[in-house]
Amino acid sequence: MDRTLKAVYVWTVLALIWMGLELLLYGEIQPRTVDNIMWFLFLPFIYKAEN
């Protein structure tokens, strides 16, 4: 359970950083379907790395 929470925490921090970069570069957060798909594909790698 601790590993899962840590992975979700890292995932959330990366998402916030990504949104901050979009605000900095584009002036707004642009929701894109491809970004959502990539985040869910990226989650197992974060979970595996949190060993």
mmCIF file of the N, C-alpha and C atoms, coordinates in Angstrom:
data_MODEL
# 
_entry.id   MODEL 
# 
loop_
_atom_site.group_PDB 
_atom_site.id 
_atom_site.type_symbol 
_atom_site.label_atom_id 
_atom_site.label_alt_id 
_atom_site.label_comp_id 
_atom_site.label_asym_id 
_atom_site.label_entity_id 
_atom_site.label_seq_id 
_atom_site.pdbx_PDB_ins_code 
_atom_site.Cartn_x 
_atom_site.Cartn_y 
_atom_site.Cartn_z 
_atom_site.occupancy 
_atom_site.B_iso_or_equiv 
_atom_site.pdbx_formal_charge 
_atom_site.auth_seq_id 
_atom_site.auth_comp_id 
_atom_site.auth_asym_id 
_atom_site.auth_atom_id 
_atom_site.pdbx_PDB_model_num 
ATOM 1   N N  . MET A 1 1  ? 0.823  -1.196 0.000   1.00 0.00 ? 1  MET A N  1 
ATOM 2   C CA . MET A 1 1  ? 0.000  0.000  0.000   1.00 0.00 ? 1  MET A CA 1 
ATOM 3   C C  . MET A 1 1  ? 0.867  1.259  0.000   1.00 0.00 ? 1  MET A C  1 
ATOM 4   N N  . ASP A 1 2  ? 1.949  1.225  0.762   1.00 0.00 ? 2  ASP A N  1 
ATOM 5   C CA . ASP A 1 2  ? 2.847  2.377  0.831   1.00 0.00 ? 2  ASP A CA 1 
ATOM 6   C C  . ASP A 1 2  ? 3.457  2.675  -0.538  1.00 0.00 ? 2  ASP A C  1 
ATOM 7   N N  . ARG A 1 3  ? 3.798  1.629  -1.264  1.00 0.00 ? 3  ARG A N  1 
ATOM 8   C CA . ARG A 1 3  ? 4.390  1.793  -2.588  1.00 0.00 ? 3  ARG A CA 1 
ATOM 9   C C  . ARG A 1 3  ? 3.388  2.421  -3.556  1.00 0.00 ? 3  ARG A C  1 
ATOM 10  N N  . THR A 1 4  ? 2.138  2.014  -3.451  1.00 0.00 ? 4  THR A N  1 
ATOM 11  C CA . THR A 1 4  ? 1.096  2.567  -4.310  1.00 0.00 ? 4  THR A CA 1 
ATOM 12  C C  . THR A 1 4  ? 0.882  4.047  -4.030  1.00 0.00 ? 4  THR A C  1 
ATOM 13  N N  . LEU A 1 5  ? 0.814  4.409  -2.761  1.00 0.00 ? 5  LEU A N  1 
ATOM 14  C CA . LEU A 1 5  ? 0.627  5.814  -2.402  1.00 0.00 ? 5  LEU A CA 1 
ATOM 15  C C  . LEU A 1 5  ? 1.803  6.670  -2.854  1.00 0.00 ? 5  LEU A C  1 
ATOM 16  N N  . LYS A 1 6  ? 3.003  6.129  -2.738  1.00 0.00 ? 6  LYS A N  1 
ATOM 17  C CA . LYS A 1 6  ? 4.189  6.861  -3.171  1.00 0.00 ? 6  LYS A CA 1 
ATOM 18  C C  . LYS A 1 6  ? 4.162  7.079  -4.690  1.00 0.00 ? 6  LYS A C  1 
ATOM 19  N N  . ALA A 1 7  ? 3.740  6.054  -5.435  1.00 0.00 ? 7  ALA A N  1 
ATOM 20  C CA . ALA A 1 7  ? 3.654  6.177  -6.892  1.00 0.00 ? 7  ALA A CA 1 
ATOM 21  C C  . ALA A 1 7  ? 2.606  7.211  -7.291  1.00 0.00 ? 7  ALA A C  1 
ATOM 22  N N  . VAL A 1 8  ? 1.472  7.215  -6.611  1.00 0.00 ? 8  VAL A N  1 
ATOM 23  C CA . VAL A 1 8  ? 0.425  8.197  -6.910  1.00 0.00 ? 8  VAL A CA 1 
ATOM 24  C C  . VAL A 1 8  ? 0.905  9.599  -6.560  1.00 0.00 ? 8  VAL A C  1 
ATOM 25  N N  . TYR A 1 9  ? 1.650  9.722  -5.471  1.00 0.00 ? 9  TYR A N  1 
ATOM 26  C CA . TYR A 1 9  ? 2.204  11.024 -5.086  1.00 0.00 ? 9  TYR A CA 1 
ATOM 27  C C  . TYR A 1 9  ? 3.163  11.542 -6.161  1.00 0.00 ? 9  TYR A C  1 
ATOM 28  N N  . VAL A 1 10 ? 4.074  10.705 -6.613  1.00 0.00 ? 10 VAL A N  1 
ATOM 29  C CA . VAL A 1 10 ? 5.032  11.101 -7.658  1.00 0.00 ? 10 VAL A CA 1 
ATOM 30  C C  . VAL A 1 10 ? 4.288  11.445 -8.945  1.00 0.00 ? 10 VAL A C  1 
ATOM 31  N N  . TRP A 1 11 ? 3.284  10.650 -9.281  1.00 0.00 ? 11 TRP A N  1 
ATOM 32  C CA . TRP A 1 11 ? 2.471  10.875 -10.474 1.00 0.00 ? 11 TRP A CA 1 
ATOM 33  C C  . TRP A 1 11 ? 1.785  12.238 -10.408 1.00 0.00 ? 11 TRP A C  1 
ATOM 34  N N  . THR A 1 12 ? 1.254  12.575 -9.233  1.00 0.00 ? 12 THR A N  1 
ATOM 35  C CA . THR A 1 12 ? 0.582  13.859 -9.040  1.00 0.00 ? 12 THR A CA 1 
ATOM 36  C C  . THR A 1 12 ? 1.563  15.021 -9.141  1.00 0.00 ? 12 THR A C  1 
ATOM 37  N N  . VAL A 1 13 ? 2.734  14.873 -8.542  1.00 0.00 ? 13 VAL A N  1 
ATOM 38  C CA . VAL A 1 13 ? 3.747  15.931 -8.607  1.00 0.00 ? 13 VAL A CA 1 
ATOM 39  C C  . VAL A 1 13 ? 4.180  16.165 -10.055 1.00 0.00 ? 13 VAL A C  1 
ATOM 40  N N  . LEU A 1 14 ? 4.392  15.095 -10.799 1.00 0.00 ? 14 LEU A N  1 
ATOM 41  C CA . LEU A 1 14 ? 4.766  15.244 -12.208 1.00 0.00 ? 14 LEU A CA 1 
ATOM 42  C C  . LEU A 1 14 ? 3.652  15.917 -13.013 1.00 0.00 ? 14 LEU A C  1 
ATOM 43  N N  . ALA A 1 15 ? 2.407  15.592 -12.709 1.00 0.00 ? 15 ALA A N  1 
ATOM 44  C CA . ALA A 1 15 ? 1.282  16.226 -13.404 1.00 0.00 ? 15 ALA A CA 1 
ATOM 45  C C  . ALA A 1 15 ? 1.231  17.718 -13.101 1.00 0.00 ? 15 ALA A C  1 
ATOM 46  N N  . LEU A 1 16 ? 1.488  18.089 -11.847 1.00 0.00 ? 16 LEU A N  1 
ATOM 47  C CA . LEU A 1 16 ? 1.491  19.508 -11.484 1.00 0.00 ? 16 LEU A CA 1 
ATOM 48  C C  . LEU A 1 16 ? 2.635  20.254 -12.164 1.00 0.00 ? 16 LEU A C  1 
ATOM 49  N N  . ILE A 1 17 ? 3.785  19.615 -12.253 1.00 0.00 ? 17 ILE A N  1 
ATOM 50  C CA . ILE A 1 17 ? 4.918  20.223 -12.963 1.00 0.00 ? 17 ILE A CA 1 
ATOM 51  C C  . ILE A 1 17 ? 4.568  20.409 -14.439 1.00 0.00 ? 17 ILE A C  1 
ATOM 52  N N  . TRP A 1 18 ? 3.948  19.389 -15.027 1.00 0.00 ? 18 TRP A N  1 
ATOM 53  C CA . TRP A 1 18 ? 3.553  19.459 -16.437 1.00 0.00 ? 18 TRP A CA 1 
ATOM 54  C C  . TRP A 1 18 ? 2.558  20.594 -16.670 1.00 0.00 ? 18 TRP A C  1 
ATOM 55  N N  . MET A 1 19 ? 1.575  20.727 -15.774 1.00 0.00 ? 19 MET A N  1 
ATOM 56  C CA . MET A 1 19 ? 0.591  21.806 -15.900 1.00 0.00 ? 19 MET A CA 1 
ATOM 57  C C  . MET A 1 19 ? 1.258  23.168 -15.726 1.00 0.00 ? 19 MET A C  1 
ATOM 58  N N  . GLY A 1 20 ? 2.229  23.253 -14.833 1.00 0.00 ? 20 GLY A N  1 
ATOM 59  C CA . GLY A 1 20 ? 2.958  24.506 -14.650 1.00 0.00 ? 20 GLY A CA 1 
ATOM 60  C C  . GLY A 1 20 ? 3.736  24.892 -15.889 1.00 0.00 ? 20 GLY A C  1 
ATOM 61  N N  . LEU A 1 21 ? 4.342  23.908 -16.536 1.00 0.00 ? 21 LEU A N  1 
ATOM 62  C CA . LEU A 1 21 ? 5.063  24.185 -17.781 1.00 0.00 ? 21 LEU A CA 1 
ATOM 63  C C  . LEU A 1 21 ? 4.115  24.640 -18.887 1.00 0.00 ? 21 LEU A C  1 
ATOM 64  N N  . GLU A 1 22 ? 2.931  24.034 -18.959 1.00 0.00 ? 22 GLU A N  1 
ATOM 65  C CA . GLU A 1 22 ? 1.952  24.479 -19.956 1.00 0.00 ? 22 GLU A CA 1 
ATOM 66  C C  . GLU A 1 22 ? 1.526  25.919 -19.694 1.00 0.00 ? 22 GLU A C  1 
ATOM 67  N N  . LEU A 1 23 ? 1.325  26.255 -18.431 1.00 0.00 ? 23 LEU A N  1 
ATOM 68  C CA . LEU A 1 23 ? 0.973  27.641 -18.097 1.00 0.00 ? 23 LEU A CA 1 
ATOM 69  C C  . LEU A 1 23 ? 2.090  28.596 -18.484 1.00 0.00 ? 23 LEU A C  1 
ATOM 70  N N  . LEU A 1 24 ? 3.313  28.197 -18.229 1.00 0.00 ? 24 LEU A N  1 
ATOM 71  C CA . LEU A 1 24 ? 4.460  29.039 -18.545 1.00 0.00 ? 24 LEU A CA 1 
ATOM 72  C C  . LEU A 1 24 ? 4.630  29.215 -20.052 1.00 0.00 ? 24 LEU A C  1 
ATOM 73  N N  . LEU A 1 25 ? 4.499  28.133 -20.802 1.00 0.00 ? 25 LEU A N  1 
ATOM 74  C CA . LEU A 1 25 ? 4.755  28.184 -22.243 1.00 0.00 ? 25 LEU A CA 1 
ATOM 75  C C  . LEU A 1 25 ? 3.565  28.671 -23.061 1.00 0.00 ? 25 LEU A C  1 
ATOM 76  N N  . TYR A 1 26 ? 2.350  28.218 -22.707 1.00 0.00 ? 26 TYR A N  1 
ATOM 77  C CA . TYR A 1 26 ? 1.169  28.521 -23.518 1.00 0.00 ? 26 TYR A CA 1 
ATOM 78  C C  . TYR A 1 26 ? 0.249  29.560 -22.892 1.00 0.00 ? 26 TYR A C  1 
ATOM 79  N N  . GLY A 1 27 ? 0.424  29.827 -21.601 1.00 0.00 ? 27 GLY A N  1 
ATOM 80  C CA . GLY A 1 27 ? -0.448 30.776 -20.919 1.00 0.00 ? 27 GLY A CA 1 
ATOM 81  C C  . GLY A 1 27 ? -1.754 30.177 -20.441 1.00 0.00 ? 27 GLY A C  1 
ATOM 82  N N  . GLU A 1 28 ? -1.967 28.903 -20.727 1.00 0.00 ? 28 GLU A N  1 
ATOM 83  C CA . GLU A 1 28 ? -3.171 28.197 -20.274 1.00 0.00 ? 28 GLU A CA 1 
ATOM 84  C C  . GLU A 1 28 ? -2.892 26.702 -20.242 1.00 0.00 ? 28 GLU A C  1 
ATOM 85  N N  . ILE A 1 29 ? -3.710 25.990 -19.479 1.00 0.00 ? 29 ILE A N  1 
ATOM 86  C CA . ILE A 1 29 ? -3.601 24.532 -19.446 1.00 0.00 ? 29 ILE A CA 1 
ATOM 87  C C  . ILE A 1 29 ? -4.518 23.989 -20.529 1.00 0.00 ? 29 ILE A C  1 
ATOM 88  N N  . GLN A 1 30 ? -3.939 23.236 -21.442 1.00 0.00 ? 30 GLN A N  1 
ATOM 89  C CA . GLN A 1 30 ? -4.691 22.719 -22.578 1.00 0.00 ? 30 GLN A CA 1 
ATOM 90  C C  . GLN A 1 30 ? -4.951 21.226 -22.381 1.00 0.00 ? 30 GLN A C  1 
ATOM 91  N N  . PRO A 1 31 ? -6.200 20.848 -22.105 1.00 0.00 ? 31 PRO A N  1 
ATOM 92  C CA . PRO A 1 31 ? -6.504 19.422 -21.941 1.00 0.00 ? 31 PRO A CA 1 
ATOM 93  C C  . PRO A 1 31 ? -6.433 18.702 -23.288 1.00 0.00 ? 31 PRO A C  1 
ATOM 94  N N  . ARG A 1 32 ? -5.670 17.635 -23.320 1.00 0.00 ? 32 ARG A N  1 
ATOM 95  C CA . ARG A 1 32 ? -5.528 16.846 -24.545 1.00 0.00 ? 32 ARG A CA 1 
ATOM 96  C C  . ARG A 1 32 ? -5.737 15.377 -24.207 1.00 0.00 ? 32 ARG A C  1 
ATOM 97  N N  . THR A 1 33 ? -6.400 14.673 -25.072 1.00 0.00 ? 33 THR A N  1 
ATOM 98  C CA . THR A 1 33 ? -6.661 13.251 -24.858 1.00 0.00 ? 33 THR A CA 1 
ATOM 99  C C  . THR A 1 33 ? -5.364 12.459 -24.854 1.00 0.00 ? 33 THR A C  1 
ATOM 100 N N  . VAL A 1 34 ? -4.441 12.806 -25.722 1.00 0.00 ? 34 VAL A N  1 
ATOM 101 C CA . VAL A 1 34 ? -3.183 12.065 -25.801 1.00 0.00 ? 34 VAL A CA 1 
ATOM 102 C C  . VAL A 1 34 ? -2.380 12.204 -24.503 1.00 0.00 ? 34 VAL A C  1 
ATOM 103 N N  . ASP A 1 35 ? -2.444 13.352 -23.852 1.00 0.00 ? 35 ASP A N  1 
ATOM 104 C CA . ASP A 1 35 ? -1.756 13.525 -22.571 1.00 0.00 ? 35 ASP A CA 1 
ATOM 105 C C  . ASP A 1 35 ? -2.339 12.597 -21.514 1.00 0.00 ? 35 ASP A C  1 
ATOM 106 N N  . ASN A 1 36 ? -3.661 12.481 -21.485 1.00 0.00 ? 36 ASN A N  1 
ATOM 107 C CA . ASN A 1 36 ? -4.303 11.592 -20.517 1.00 0.00 ? 36 ASN A CA 1 
ATOM 108 C C  . ASN A 1 36 ? -3.906 10.139 -20.742 1.00 0.00 ? 36 ASN A C  1 
ATOM 109 N N  . ILE A 1 37 ? -3.877 9.730  -21.987 1.00 0.00 ? 37 ILE A N  1 
ATOM 110 C CA . ILE A 1 37 ? -3.490 8.353  -22.306 1.00 0.00 ? 37 ILE A CA 1 
ATOM 111 C C  . ILE A 1 37 ? -2.047 8.104  -21.901 1.00 0.00 ? 37 ILE A C  1 
ATOM 112 N N  . MET A 1 38 ? -1.162 9.038  -22.205 1.00 0.00 ? 38 MET A N  1 
ATOM 113 C CA . MET A 1 38 ? 0.256  8.872  -21.859 1.00 0.00 ? 38 MET A CA 1 
ATOM 114 C C  . MET A 1 38 ? 0.467  8.810  -20.353 1.00 0.00 ? 38 MET A C  1 
ATOM 115 N N  . TRP A 1 39 ? -0.293 9.609  -19.586 1.00 0.00 ? 39 TRP A N  1 
ATOM 116 C CA . TRP A 1 39 ? -0.145 9.572  -18.127 1.00 0.00 ? 39 TRP A CA 1 
ATOM 117 C C  . TRP A 1 39 ? -0.522 8.204  -17.578 1.00 0.00 ? 39 TRP A C  1 
ATOM 118 N N  . PHE A 1 40 ? -1.599 7.607  -18.102 1.00 0.00 ? 40 PHE A N  1 
ATOM 119 C CA . PHE A 1 40 ? -1.991 6.289  -17.599 1.00 0.00 ? 40 PHE A CA 1 
ATOM 120 C C  . PHE A 1 40 ? -1.029 5.198  -18.051 1.00 0.00 ? 40 PHE A C  1 
ATOM 121 N N  . LEU A 1 41 ? -0.406 5.372  -19.202 1.00 0.00 ? 41 LEU A N  1 
ATOM 122 C CA . LEU A 1 41 ? 0.613  4.414  -19.626 1.00 0.00 ? 41 LEU A CA 1 
ATOM 123 C C  . LEU A 1 41 ? 1.906  4.585  -18.831 1.00 0.00 ? 41 LEU A C  1 
ATOM 124 N N  . PHE A 1 42 ? 2.162  5.781  -18.354 1.00 0.00 ? 42 PHE A N  1 
ATOM 125 C CA . PHE A 1 42 ? 3.377  6.084  -17.597 1.00 0.00 ? 42 PHE A CA 1 
ATOM 126 C C  . PHE A 1 42 ? 3.297  5.606  -16.147 1.00 0.00 ? 42 PHE A C  1 
ATOM 127 N N  . LEU A 1 43 ? 2.083  5.477  -15.613 1.00 0.00 ? 43 LEU A N  1 
ATOM 128 C CA . LEU A 1 43 ? 1.890  5.113  -14.203 1.00 0.00 ? 43 LEU A CA 1 
ATOM 129 C C  . LEU A 1 43 ? 2.542  3.782  -13.810 1.00 0.00 ? 43 LEU A C  1 
ATOM 130 N N  . PRO A 1 44 ? 2.444  2.701  -14.596 1.00 0.00 ? 44 PRO A N  1 
ATOM 131 C CA . PRO A 1 44 ? 3.113  1.458  -14.186 1.00 0.00 ? 44 PRO A CA 1 
ATOM 132 C C  . PRO A 1 44 ? 4.636  1.598  -14.070 1.00 0.00 ? 44 PRO A C  1 
ATOM 133 N N  . PHE A 1 45 ? 5.232  2.434  -14.902 1.00 0.00 ? 45 PHE A N  1 
ATOM 134 C CA . PHE A 1 45 ? 6.676  2.639  -14.820 1.00 0.00 ? 45 PHE A CA 1 
ATOM 135 C C  . PHE A 1 45 ? 7.055  3.381  -13.542 1.00 0.00 ? 45 PHE A C  1 
ATOM 136 N N  . ILE A 1 46 ? 6.236  4.343  -13.148 1.00 0.00 ? 46 ILE A N  1 
ATOM 137 C CA . ILE A 1 46 ? 6.479  5.046  -11.885 1.00 0.00 ? 46 ILE A CA 1 
ATOM 138 C C  . ILE A 1 46 ? 6.330  4.074  -10.726 1.00 0.00 ? 46 ILE A C  1 
ATOM 139 N N  . TYR A 1 47 ? 5.288  3.238  -10.772 1.00 0.00 ? 47 TYR A N  1 
ATOM 140 C CA . TYR A 1 47 ? 5.055  2.250  -9.709  1.00 0.00 ? 47 TYR A CA 1 
ATOM 141 C C  . TYR A 1 47 ? 6.237  1.294  -9.593  1.00 0.00 ? 47 TYR A C  1 
ATOM 142 N N  . LYS A 1 48 ? 6.736  0.835  -10.722 1.00 0.00 ? 48 LYS A N  1 
ATOM 143 C CA . LYS A 1 48 ? 7.869  -0.106 -10.728 1.00 0.00 ? 48 LYS A CA 1 
ATOM 144 C C  . LYS A 1 48 ? 9.146  0.571  -10.225 1.00 0.00 ? 48 LYS A C  1 
ATOM 145 N N  . ALA A 1 49 ? 9.328  1.844  -10.535 1.00 0.00 ? 49 ALA A N  1 
ATOM 146 C CA . ALA A 1 49 ? 10.532 2.564  -10.119 1.00 0.00 ? 49 ALA A CA 1 
ATOM 147 C C  . ALA A 1 49 ? 10.531 2.869  -8.624  1.00 0.00 ? 49 ALA A C  1 
ATOM 148 N N  . GLU A 1 50 ? 9.359  2.920  -8.010  1.00 0.00 ? 50 GLU A N  1 
ATOM 149 C CA . GLU A 1 50 ? 9.255  3.210  -6.578  1.00 0.00 ? 50 GLU A CA 1 
ATOM 150 C C  . GLU A 1 50 ? 9.472  1.936  -5.778  1.00 0.00 ? 50 GLU A C  1 
ATOM 151 N N  . ASN A 1 51 ? 10.625 1.373  -5.874  1.00 0.00 ? 51 ASN A N  1 
ATOM 152 C CA . ASN A 1 51 ? 10.946 0.106  -5.216  1.00 0.00 ? 51 ASN A CA 1 
ATOM 153 C C  . ASN A 1 51 ? 11.688 0.303  -3.936  1.00 0.00 ? 51 ASN A C  1 
# 
